[in-house]
Amino acid sequence: MMRRWIFPILAGGLVALSAYQATLLATPYALMYAALQKIGGAGPENRFAFSQMATADNQPIVRPSPDLSYSTCVFDLSKGPVLVDVMPVPGRYWSVSIFDARTDVAAVRSDRDTQGGPARLALMKMGQKAPAGYEPVLLGYDRGLALIRILLANPSEFPVVDAIRRKSTCKQLPTAN
């Protein structure tokens, strides 16, 4: 009698395990797709969108910190490398993080890494070459997100910080014809 149930139980367990694995593999892509759709609406691809300081009514990033200024760039490498130049904000902690389409962090640079200078990153796929003066960041996917965070000690500092951060760029590397 028990033998009759072994195959259905094993088959059910295999289906459940397969569904679990599929969910684990698909979830990061689905989350990043949703984030890129939401954030991408703030501006065109391969260009930074500079948001206002986060409030209860304005949250450009999921669970934002109220003492951080955020800038986002949804990038697309399908037409070639994308150059990210982040201008330093003197006397402040700042960082730029590069996330790929799977939500993996491909690179993080901060004021401590650049020792007061700008961060200059070339987002590219294998086989492409970074221009002189740019640090290559190899990605396995065409799309992703660059996120700049700048710490403010006081909200009144925002206008000064905003003017500096708007000098940061995210742009497609011009192609030679």
SULJOPE-V392420 format. One record per residue. PHI is phi in radians with two decimals (999 if undefined). OMEGA is omega as a letter, one per 40 degrees, with the letter a starting at -180 (none if undefined). Layout:
BEGIN
phi=PHI omega=OMEGA
phi=PHI omega=OMEGA
END
This chain:
BEGIN
phi=999 omega=a
phi=-1.16 omega=a
phi=-1.07 omega=a
phi=-1.12 omega=a
phi=-1.65 omega=a
phi=-1.09 omega=a
phi=-1.08 omega=i
phi=-1.06 omega=i
phi=-1.17 omega=i
phi=-1.12 omega=i
phi=-1.10 omega=i
phi=-1.09 omega=i
phi=-1.12 omega=i
phi=-1.16 omega=i
phi=-1.11 omega=i
phi=-1.11 omega=i
phi=-1.13 omega=i
phi=-1.12 omega=i
phi=-1.11 omega=i
phi=-1.07 omega=a
phi=-1.11 omega=i
phi=-1.07 omega=i
phi=-1.12 omega=i
phi=-1.08 omega=a
phi=-1.30 omega=a
phi=-1.45 omega=a
phi=-0.99 omega=a
phi=-1.03 omega=i
phi=-1.13 omega=a
phi=-1.13 omega=i
phi=-1.14 omega=i
phi=-1.19 omega=i
phi=-1.02 omega=i
phi=-1.10 omega=i
phi=-1.12 omega=a
phi=-1.13 omega=i
phi=-1.15 omega=a
phi=-1.22 omega=a
phi=-1.29 omega=a
phi=-1.07 omega=i
phi=-1.20 omega=a
phi=-1.39 omega=a
phi=3.09 omega=a
phi=-1.26 omega=i
phi=-1.15 omega=i
phi=1.02 omega=i
phi=-2.68 omega=i
phi=-1.20 omega=i
phi=-1.89 omega=a
phi=-1.88 omega=a
phi=-1.57 omega=i
phi=-1.26 omega=i
phi=-1.09 omega=a
phi=-1.21 omega=i
phi=-2.31 omega=i
phi=-1.07 omega=a
phi=-1.61 omega=a
phi=-2.23 omega=a
phi=-2.22 omega=a
phi=-1.22 omega=a
phi=-2.10 omega=i
phi=-1.12 omega=i
phi=0.88 omega=a
phi=-1.26 omega=i
phi=-1.56 omega=a
phi=-1.24 omega=i
phi=-1.83 omega=i
phi=-2.04 omega=i
phi=-1.68 omega=a
phi=-2.03 omega=i
phi=-2.32 omega=a
phi=-2.26 omega=i
phi=-2.37 omega=i
phi=-1.45 omega=a
phi=-1.94 omega=i
phi=-2.40 omega=a
phi=-1.63 omega=a
phi=-1.11 omega=i
phi=-1.86 omega=i
phi=2.18 omega=a
phi=-1.05 omega=i
phi=-2.07 omega=a
phi=-1.71 omega=i
phi=-2.06 omega=i
phi=-2.01 omega=a
phi=-1.96 omega=a
phi=-1.34 omega=i
phi=-1.24 omega=i
phi=-1.95 omega=a
phi=-1.00 omega=i
phi=1.29 omega=a
phi=-2.27 omega=i
phi=-1.35 omega=i
phi=-2.52 omega=i
phi=-2.63 omega=i
phi=-2.20 omega=i
phi=-2.10 omega=i
phi=-1.98 omega=i
phi=-1.96 omega=i
phi=-1.58 omega=a
phi=-1.13 omega=i
phi=-1.76 omega=a
phi=1.32 omega=i
phi=-1.27 omega=i
phi=-1.47 omega=a
phi=-1.55 omega=a
phi=-2.87 omega=i
phi=-2.46 omega=i
phi=-2.29 omega=a
phi=-2.39 omega=i
phi=-1.00 omega=i
phi=-1.24 omega=i
phi=-1.23 omega=a
phi=-1.59 omega=i
phi=0.87 omega=i
phi=1.62 omega=i
phi=-1.63 omega=i
phi=-1.31 omega=i
phi=-1.65 omega=a
phi=-2.21 omega=a
phi=-2.05 omega=i
phi=-1.91 omega=i
phi=-1.46 omega=a
phi=-2.67 omega=i
phi=-1.78 omega=i
phi=-0.95 omega=i
phi=1.64 omega=i
phi=-1.65 omega=a
phi=-2.05 omega=i
phi=-1.40 omega=i
phi=-1.14 omega=i
phi=-0.97 omega=i
phi=1.55 omega=i
phi=-1.97 omega=i
phi=-1.47 omega=i
phi=-1.28 omega=i
phi=-2.18 omega=a
phi=-1.45 omega=a
phi=-2.18 omega=i
phi=-1.64 omega=a
phi=-2.29 omega=i
phi=-1.26 omega=a
phi=-1.93 omega=i
phi=-3.13 omega=a
phi=-2.45 omega=i
phi=-1.83 omega=a
phi=-2.25 omega=i
phi=-1.77 omega=i
phi=-2.18 omega=i
phi=-2.26 omega=a
phi=-1.46 omega=i
phi=-1.99 omega=i
phi=-1.32 omega=a
phi=-2.58 omega=i
phi=-1.00 omega=a
phi=-1.17 omega=i
phi=-1.36 omega=a
phi=-0.96 omega=a
phi=-1.01 omega=i
phi=-1.21 omega=i
phi=-1.11 omega=a
phi=-1.05 omega=i
phi=-1.10 omega=i
phi=-1.28 omega=a
phi=-1.13 omega=i
phi=-1.22 omega=i
phi=-1.46 omega=i
phi=-1.29 omega=a
phi=-2.30 omega=i
phi=-2.42 omega=a
phi=-2.58 omega=i
phi=-1.16 omega=i
phi=-1.17 omega=i
phi=-1.03 omega=a
phi=-1.69 omega=i
phi=-1.40 omega=a
phi=-1.61 omega=none
END
